[in-house]
Amino acid sequence: MKRTLILILILLLSSSFSLWGQYPYKWSVGGTMGFGATMGNNSPGFTMSATIGFNKAIKETKWRWGIDAGLMNQGLLDYFFEEDEPDRFIRPNYEYIGGVVDYSLFTKNEFTMFARGGLAPAHRRDMYVRHSEDKYTCLGLIGIGFDHYFSRFLVHGYWDPRGYFVLMLSYGWWFGKTRNPWW
C-alpha cells in the first residue's frame, strides 16, 4: 500500500514538473544586445553583440528550436597606433547565422529558465594594424537564459575552434504567440 501511494505521488509530481517545463510561447521573435569578453591568443578584451532570432516550441515538450543571426565586435574600443608600428594582429570580429536548441529547465506561468546549445557558421574578420583578413569558421554556442514575459536575459558563450572564447551577458525583447495569455 505504501509503495502504491508513493508511486502515485511521484507520478503526480512528475506530471506537474513536466507541465512546468513547457514554454509559454508557441513561437517568438526578437533580439538581444550584449556585452562581454573575448579570451584567446592575445586577449583582445571587451566585446559587444547584437542578435536577432526566431524560436518555436516543439509541441508540448520541454524543447524549442531556433535560428539566431548576429554579430560580435569590440565596437567601443578605440586603438591608437604609431606611424611606424609593425603590422600585428589586434582582434577578431564575427558575423554568424546558425541553429540553436533550448531545453526548459523550469517554467512557471510567464517565467522560464532554459539551457541553450547550438552551432553557427561564421564569417570572422581578423583586424590587424594596417589590414584585415576574412576567414570562415564555425562557432559553438552554449549558455543558460531566463524568459520573463517579453524580456530575455542570457549568459552564453561562443567557442571558435581557432582559439577564441567569447563570454556574453545579453538582454532583449521577444514577442510571439502565447499558449495561455497571462493578461
RANORKA-V944086 format. One record per backbone hydrogen bond with DSSP energy under -0.5 kcal/mol. CO is the residue of the C=O (numbers start at 1). NH is the residue of the N-H. Records with the same first field share a line. If there is no record, write none. Layout:
# RANORKA-V944086
CO=NH ; NH
This chain:
# RANORKA-V944086
1=5
2=6
3=7
4=8
5=9
6=10
7=11
8=12
9=13
10=14
11=15
12=16
13=17
14=18
15=19
16=20
17=21
19=22
24=179
26=57
27=177
28=55
29=175
30=53
31=173
32=51
33=171
34=49
35=169
36=47
37=167
38=45
39=165
40=43
45=38
47=36
48=73
49=34
50=71
51=32
52=69
53=30
54=67
55=28
56=65
57=59
58=61
62=104
63=58
64=102
65=56
66=100
67=54
68=98
69=52
70=96
71=50
72=94
73=48 ; 75
74=77
82=85
86=88
88=129
91=127
93=125
94=72
95=123
96=70
97=121
98=68
99=119
100=66
101=117
102=64
103=115
106=113
108=111
110=149
111=108
112=147
113=105 ; 106
114=145
115=103
116=143
117=101
118=141
119=99
120=139
121=97
122=124 ; 137
123=95 ; 125
124=126 ; 135
125=93 ; 127
126=133
127=90 ; 91
131=128
133=126
135=124
137=122
138=161
139=120
140=159
141=118
142=157
143=116
144=155
145=114
146=153
147=112
148=151
150=174
151=148
152=172
153=146
154=156 ; 170
155=144
156=168
157=142
158=160 ; 166
159=140 ; 161
160=163 ; 164
164=160
165=39 ; 167
166=158 ; 168
167=37
168=156
169=35
170=154
171=33
172=152
173=31
175=29
176=178
177=26 ; 27
